[in-house]
């Protein structure tokens, strides 16, 4: 028996196909703007990128489009209210700035002159993140075409920042200052990816981050190791002992209280991770390593996605030049970073690390600890209704089961979750081979169109699911 035709799917796909060329032409125009936020020489380009997007969103149909200034690069806000006053509100997050890129970095073509080779569009920002932001413009129009609506089924908002590739230094202040305009029932982050082209996935969470620098001071100046060695404390030795004490024999973080309150993986989540086609040897090759390492009792994917970690990012002190210099150095430095999972509070981690370091350093070693800005972890439970809407929308687009991943890194999504009090869902179609931040960055055009299609189905599913739940 033939599979019944889904009229909505047919209408969406026809609409997308009929508008594909114009969509890609517009995207290419945006990609030509070198909106490199990390380079001051491109500040005008970042501003031009924001203006371009605001104008294009207005052309798409958003009745409200605004460019929001920050102390750094501008962000773009857009809003399209639903006709139903009881509809849920959804905020889409992404960014319009890009990483630096130059032909001499190893690009085969000009990174800011988009080129299509077969089914791939090459340009800086094609996947990270302009392509994944832009698919929502065609997606919402396909949604309207398929449903006959004059406005989206949800109150749709977009916040597209201009400093993500520079660490989002002003993003939290931006969200806090505009919290009344950004209020939402759910946040969709389109700045992430999938497991592979053949295995579509939805990310359910990102780890948080806390990082610090510990400066250790001993003698007021470098002193002779023959005259004083073994009789006064050595800050370089203290740094080494501190680093050695960071983990126990099972590779667990040995800072007292570090694991307090964490959300443990459920057995179902562990099963779902295990179902992914993970090739450890291939993964090791991308890590440029020959062996895995980490907390006992957990798989590699669990370690990088769902377990908290502590890493030594740098350690130094004393003489570093050629030959020898027999001294006790006056100072040493340790740089540490901590990836955090749901249930961990960066403020608690800072207090725990400060107490741990103070307890482990000998008399005669003075120390100072400086913590940088922290990022909170975010996690959406597998059974969350809004997550299920994302999964169903992707399932219709890809016509196969959708699996689940997490992100081991950190990002500004947690600021949205914390300030707005809304669950964060991830919708991305990029794959590892897209080469984010690397030469010849690209996006797979078939996957980009699947992102458009997923967006077209998502708003109706979220609205219907919201009505049923409320």
N, C-alpha and C positions, 0 to 999 in steps of 0.2 A: 504494500500500500504506500503511495506517495505521501510525503510529508505535507500537511496542510500549509497553505500560504498564509503568512502573517502580514496582513495588509499594512499595518503600521511600519513593519520592518521594510517592506517593499517600497513604501512611500519615502521613508528616510533614505534608503540607499539610492533611490532614483534621484532624489533631490541633491544628495551629496555628489553623485556622479556628474550631474548637470552643472554643478557649481565648482567642481574640483579645480579646473584650470584657473578660474578667477581667484579662487582661494589661494592657490600656490603662487600666483603672480603677486598678490598682496603680501603674502608672507615673505617672498623674496625681496620686495621693496623694503620691508621692515628690517630684514637681515642685513641689508646694505648699510644700515646706520651702525657705525662702530661704537656702540654704547658701553664702553669699557669703564666701569665705575672706579676701578683701582688706579687709573691713570688720569691725573688732573688735566692733561692736555685734551682729554675726551669729555670733559664736563659738559661742554656745549652739545656734544653728540648724545649724551645721556638725556639731557633736557629735550633734545629734538626727538628722541625715541619716545619719551613720555607724551609729548604733544602729538606725535603721529598716532600712537595707540589710542589716545583719548578721542581723536577725530575719527578713527576707524570704528571704535565702539559706538560712537554716536551714529555713524553711518549704518552700523549693524542694526540699530534700533533702540539702544539704551537711551532713555530720555534724560538721564543725568550722567554726565561724564565730567570729571574734575581732575586737575593735576594738583596734587598736594605737595607743597614744598616741605623740605626737612632741612636740617643744618647741613646735610650732605646733598645727595641726589634726590630728585623728585619721584614720587609714587603716583600711580593713577588709580582713581576710584571711579566706579561706574555702578549704577543702580537701575533696575528695571522691575517695578512693582508688579505683582500678579493682579489679575482682575478679581480674584477671590480674596476678600479681606481676611479670611481665616487661614490662608496658605502659609506654610512654613517659610522661613527666611534662610537662604543658603549663601554663604560667602565663599567665593573662589579666590585662592591665593596663588600667586606666581611671581616671577620677577622679569624685568625687561633689560636688566644690565647683563653683560657677558664678560667672560674671562679675556685677558689680553691675548692677541693672536697676531702673528706676522708670518709672511711667506718663508722667511729664513728659519723659522722654528721647525720646519719640516713639512709644511703644507705643500700639497701638489698644485694647488691653485690659490688665488687670492682668497683669504679667509672671509672677506666681506663682499665677495662677489659670488652669490649662490650659483652652484652648478649641480645639475641633475645627471647622475650616471646610472642608467638603468632605473632601479626602483629606489634609489637613494638620493637625498638632497644633502649636499655638502655645504656647510657654512658655519661660522662661529655663531652659536645660539640656535642652530637648527633643532637640537634636542633640548639644550639647557640654556634658556627655558622658553625662548620665543615660540618655537613650534608647539610646545605643550600648552602654552597660554592661548595661542591663537586658535587652536582647534575648537575652543569653546564658542568662537564667533560663528563659525559655520554650524556647529552643533545646535546652538539655540535657534538658528533660523530653520534648520531641518526639523527641530522639535515643533516649531510653530506650523510648518508646512504639513506635518503629519497629523497634527491634532486640530488644525483649523483655528487655533487660538490667536488672539491679537497680542497676547503677552505671555510670558512663561508661566508654567503651572506653579512655580514657586516665586517668592520675592527674591530675585537674583541680584547679588552684589559681587563685584570684583574688586580686589585690592592687589595691584601689581607693583611691587616695590622696585626701587632702582639701585639698591646697595647690597643685594644678597651676596654677590661675588666679592664684596669687600667686608663681609662679616656682619652685615645688617646692624651697623653701630647705632642707628637712630630709629630702628624699626619699633622697638618696644615703646619708646616715647610717642611715636606716630600712632600706634594702636591705642595707647592710653588716652592721648589727647583727642582722638576721634572715636572713642568707644561707643558713644551714643549713635553715631552713624554706622558703625560696623556691627552692631548687635545682630546675632544670628542664632539659629537653632542648630546649625551644623556648618562646619568649615570643610571645603574640598581643597586639598593641596595638590596642584598639578605641577609638581617639581620633583618627580620621582620616576621610578621605572618598574619594569617587569623582570621576571626571572630570565626569560628568553623569548624568541619569536614563536616557538612552538609551545611554550608553557606560560600562558597569560596569568598574571598574579595581581593581587591587591596587597599593598603594604598596610599593616595594621598598627605600626608604631615606630618611633624613633627614640634612640637613646639620648639622654641629656649629657651635659659636659660641665665639668669643673676643672680648672687648671691653676697651678700655682708655681711660684719660684721660691725656693728656700735658699737663702744666703747664710753661710756659716762663717764666723769670724773667730780666729784664734789669737796669735800674737799680733801686736800692732804693726808688724812688718815681717817679711820673710826672714827667717833666722837659720843659722847653721845647724844642720842635722847632726853633726858630730858633737857639737858643744851642748845641744839642747834636746836632741832626739831621744825618745824614750822617757823624757822627764817632764815634757809639757804636752798638752793635747794638740793633735794635728787635725785641722778642719777637713782636710782631704780624706783622712781616714774616717772621720766622723761621717762624712758624706757617703762614703762607701758602705759603712755599717748601716746607715739609715736606709739606703737603697736595698741592701741585702735583707733588711727586716720587713720590706714592704709586702712580701708574700710568704705564706707558709709552705711546707713541703708538698702540699696538694695544689699549689698555685692559686690558693684563695687569698684575697686581700687581707692582710693581718692587722689592719687598722681597727681597733676596737669600735664596735657600733656601726661599721661600714655597711653591713647587710641589713641593718634594722629597717623593718617596714616594707621590704621589697615585695613586689607582686611576683610570685613564683609562676613558672610555666605550668599550665595544666597538662594532663596526660594527652588530651586531645590536641593541644598545640604541638606537643612533642611529636605526635603521630603525623600531623600535617607537615611539619618541617621534614620529617624522615621520608615523606612521599616525594619530595622534590628530587629531580634527577641531578644530584650533587656529585660531581667528579672531583674528589679530593686532590688527586694528582694534578689535574688541570688548574684547580684553584691555587695549589702551591706554586705552580709555575707563574701565575699572575702575581703572586705575593713575592716572587723571587726568593723563595725559601725552599728548604729541603725536608722540613719536618713540621708537624703541627705541635702546638703547645698550648696549655691553658688549664683552667679549673677542672679538676678531676670529676668524673661523673656526668660530663656534658659533651655533646658533639660539637664539631667545629661551628656549625650554623647556630647552635644555641649559644655558644660563647660569643660570637660576634653580633648577634641580634638581640639576645634576651638576657644576658648575664652582665652584671657590672664588672668593670675592669679598672686596673690601675697600671699605668705605663710610665716608665722613665723616658722622658723625651730628650734629656740631656744631663750630663754630669761633667763637671770640670773643676779644676783648681790647680794651683801650683805651676811649675815650669812646663811649658809645652813645646819649647824649641828643640833644635837638634842637639845631640849629645846629652850630657847630664849636668844637673845643677843640684847639688846635694843640700836641699833646704827643707825646712818645715814651712809650708806656705801660710800666708796670713789669712787666706780666705778660700772658700770653695762654694760651688753653686750646684744645686739640683733642680731640674725642671720636671714636674710631674703633671700628668693629666688623668682624670677619672671619668670614664664613661658610665653613665647612670641609667638605671631602668625604672620603670613605673614603681612608685612607692618611695623612691629616694628623694630627699630634699637637699638641694645644693648647699643651703645654709647649714644643715646638720653635718654634711660631709666636711665642710670647711672647719667647723668646730672640732670634729673628730680628728681631722688631720693635724690641726694645730696642737691639740692635746697629745696626740701620738708622737709628733716630732719633739715636743718639749720633754716628754718622758724618756726619750731614747738618747738624747744628747748629753754628753758628759759635762761635768763642771769645767769651766774655763772656755767653753765654746758658746759664744753668743750667736743667736740666730734671728733672722727676720723672714717672715713668710708673707708674700704678696699674692693674693688671689685675683684673677681676672674676672671679667663678666661671665656669669654662669648661664647655661641653657638647661631648662627643665626637660625631663623625658615626657613623652606622650604615648598613650596606648589606648586603642579602641577595642573593647571586648568583641570576640567573634560573633556573639549573638546580638550585637547592637543593631537596632532596626535600620539606622541610616547606613551602616556598613553593608547590611544585606541588600539595600537598594543599589549600592555601587556594584556589588557582586552580580546581582541580577542584570543590571544594565550592561556590564561587561560581557556576561554570559550570552546575552542576545547578540551583541556585536561580534563576538569571537566564535559563537556557536560551539562552545566546549566548556567543560567545567573550569572554574576559576579557583586557583590555589592561593595560598597566603604566604607572605614573607614579612619581614621587618627590615628596618634600616639600622645598620650598626653605627652610622654617623649621627650628627646632630644638626638641627636647623631651627629656623625661627617659628616653626609650626607650634611649638610649645608655648610661645608668647601669646599666640592667638587663643589657644586652649585656656590658658590661665587667665588672661585679661577678660575674654569674652564669655568664659564659662560654657563653651560649646564643644561638642566632640569633634575631633579632627579625623577626616577620612582622606585617604590618598588615592588619587586617580592619575596614573601616569602610564605611558605606552613606550617609553624609551627602553632600550635593551643595552646590556653591557658593552656590546661592540660599537655603540654610537660614539664612544670616545669623548665623553665630557672632559673639558679642560685640555684636551689633547689636540695635536695637529689632525686635520682632516675630519673634524667632528661632522657627524651626519645624523640624519633621521631616516628610518625606513618609511617610505611613503604609504605603503599598505597599512602599517601600524598607525601612522598618523591619521589615516582615514578611519581606522577602528576607534581611535580616540574621539574623533568627530562624532561617530555613530554612538559611542557610549554616552557622550554628553547629550545627544539628542534624546536618548531613552531615559536618562537619569532623572530629569526634572519632573516628569510625570510620575515616575515610580516613587520618588521621594514625597510628592504631594499626596498621592494615594495612600501611601504607607502612613503618613502623618495623620490623615483623616481617620484611618482605622485605629490608630493608637490613641487618638484624642476624641 
